[in-house]
């Protein structure tokens, strides 16, 4: 029918595989993390929490994933894009569910963004490493470390 669109999003099996792989990487590093995977519209699809992960990390991981999916770029790249405009940066940062620090990565499969993964509980570098482990587990594009913006 005219006027309708079709949206492709990550399914629950891929989402759970990515989240589990991210948490497993954190466990391997001795860093208990939380991983959240959202669909392209920001809806939570999978959530895995390591034993003894910091309580605030549950919400932070979801916010990172939501932000990366919403803007379809890694969270630190989003910050880089808005940081030169204080009003824009501060206004967006105050919106519910927005995180602009490392650990949120889009899920790109065959060049198409289909969701995002957010990881929290370690340093920014550890969170990105765990998120990339999740992406690798589902054959999605991986991203550089937190200190190397992609834009």
C-alpha positions as CSV (number, residue, x, y, z in Angstrom):
1,X,0.0,0.0,0.0
2,X,1.3,3.5,-0.8
3,X,2.4,5.5,2.1
4,X,3.7,2.6,4.2
5,X,7.3,1.9,4.9
6,X,9.2,-1.2,5.9
7,X,11.7,-1.1,8.7
8,X,14.3,-3.7,9.2
9,X,15.5,-4.3,12.8
10,X,17.6,-6.7,14.7
11,X,15.7,-9.8,15.9
12,X,15.8,-11.3,19.3
13,X,18.2,-14.1,18.5
14,X,20.9,-11.8,17.1
15,X,20.3,-9.3,19.9
16,X,20.7,-11.9,22.6
17,X,23.8,-13.3,21.0
18,X,25.4,-9.9,20.8
19,X,24.5,-9.0,24.4
20,X,25.7,-12.4,25.7
21,X,29.0,-12.0,23.8
22,X,29.6,-8.5,25.2
23,X,29.0,-9.6,28.8
24,X,31.2,-12.7,28.3
25,X,34.0,-10.4,27.0
26,X,33.7,-8.3,30.2
27,X,33.8,-11.4,32.4
28,X,37.0,-12.4,30.5
29,X,38.5,-9.0,31.3
30,X,37.5,-9.2,34.9
31,X,35.0,-6.4,34.4
32,X,31.4,-7.2,35.1
33,X,29.3,-5.2,32.5
34,X,25.7,-4.8,31.4
35,X,24.8,-5.1,27.7
36,X,21.6,-3.8,26.1
37,X,20.5,-4.3,22.5
38,X,17.8,-2.2,21.0
39,X,16.1,-2.3,17.6
40,X,16.4,0.5,15.0
41,X,13.6,2.5,16.7
42,X,15.3,2.2,20.2
43,X,13.1,-0.5,21.7
44,X,14.8,-2.9,24.1
45,X,15.2,-6.4,22.6
46,X,17.9,-8.0,24.7
47,X,19.5,-7.3,28.1
48,X,22.2,-9.2,29.9
49,X,23.7,-8.3,33.2
50,X,26.9,-9.9,34.6
51,X,27.0,-10.8,38.2
52,X,28.1,-7.9,40.4
53,X,27.9,-5.3,37.7
54,X,27.3,-1.8,39.0
55,X,23.6,-1.1,39.5
56,X,23.6,2.2,37.5
57,X,25.0,0.4,34.5
58,X,21.7,-1.2,33.7
59,X,20.1,2.2,32.7
60,X,23.3,3.6,31.3
61,X,23.7,0.6,28.9
62,X,20.2,1.0,27.7
63,X,20.7,4.8,27.2
64,X,23.9,4.2,25.2
65,X,22.1,1.7,23.0
66,X,19.1,4.0,22.5
67,X,21.3,6.9,21.6
68,X,23.4,4.9,19.1
69,X,20.3,3.6,17.4
70,X,18.5,6.9,17.4
71,X,21.4,8.7,15.6
72,X,22.9,5.6,13.9
73,X,26.4,6.5,15.0
74,X,28.7,5.6,17.9
75,X,27.8,7.6,21.0
76,X,31.1,9.5,21.2
77,X,30.8,10.5,17.5
78,X,27.4,11.9,18.4
79,X,29.0,14.0,21.1
80,X,31.7,15.2,18.7
81,X,28.9,16.2,16.2
82,X,27.1,18.5,18.8
83,X,29.9,19.6,21.1
84,X,30.8,22.7,19.2
85,X,27.2,24.1,19.8
86,X,26.7,24.4,23.6
87,X,23.0,25.1,23.4
88,X,22.4,22.0,21.2
89,X,24.8,19.8,23.2
90,X,23.3,20.8,26.5
91,X,19.7,20.6,25.2
92,X,20.1,17.1,23.8
93,X,22.0,15.9,26.8
94,X,19.0,16.7,29.0
95,X,16.6,14.6,26.9
96,X,15.6,11.3,28.6
97,X,17.6,8.3,27.4
98,X,20.5,10.2,25.7
99,X,24.1,9.2,26.5
100,X,27.0,10.8,24.6
101,X,30.0,8.9,26.0
102,X,31.6,5.7,24.7
103,X,30.0,2.3,24.8
104,X,27.0,2.7,22.5
105,X,27.5,1.4,18.9
106,X,25.1,1.0,16.0
107,X,24.5,-2.5,14.7
108,X,25.3,-2.4,11.0
109,X,24.9,-5.5,9.0
110,X,25.6,-5.5,5.3
111,X,25.8,-1.7,5.4
112,X,22.4,-1.2,7.1
113,X,21.8,0.0,10.6
114,X,19.3,-2.4,12.3
115,X,19.8,-1.4,15.9
116,X,22.5,-0.7,18.5
117,X,24.3,-2.2,21.5
118,X,25.1,-0.4,24.7
119,X,27.6,-1.6,27.3
120,X,28.3,-0.1,30.7
121,X,30.2,-1.1,33.8
122,X,33.8,-0.7,32.8
123,X,35.9,2.2,31.5
124,X,34.9,3.7,28.2
125,X,37.6,1.7,26.4
126,X,36.4,-1.5,28.1
127,X,32.8,-0.8,27.3
128,X,33.7,-0.3,23.6
129,X,35.7,-3.5,23.5
130,X,32.8,-5.4,25.0
131,X,30.3,-3.8,22.6
132,X,32.6,-4.7,19.6
133,X,32.8,-8.3,20.9
134,X,29.0,-8.3,20.7
135,X,29.1,-7.0,17.2
136,X,31.7,-9.5,16.1
137,X,29.5,-12.3,17.5
138,X,26.8,-11.4,15.0
139,X,29.0,-10.5,12.1
140,X,28.2,-6.8,12.3
141,X,30.5,-3.9,11.6
142,X,32.9,-3.2,14.4
143,X,34.1,0.3,15.4
144,X,37.3,1.9,16.6
145,X,38.0,2.7,20.3
146,X,36.3,5.5,22.2
147,X,39.1,8.0,21.4
148,X,38.7,7.7,17.6
149,X,35.6,9.4,16.3
150,X,34.2,8.0,13.1
151,X,32.8,11.3,11.6
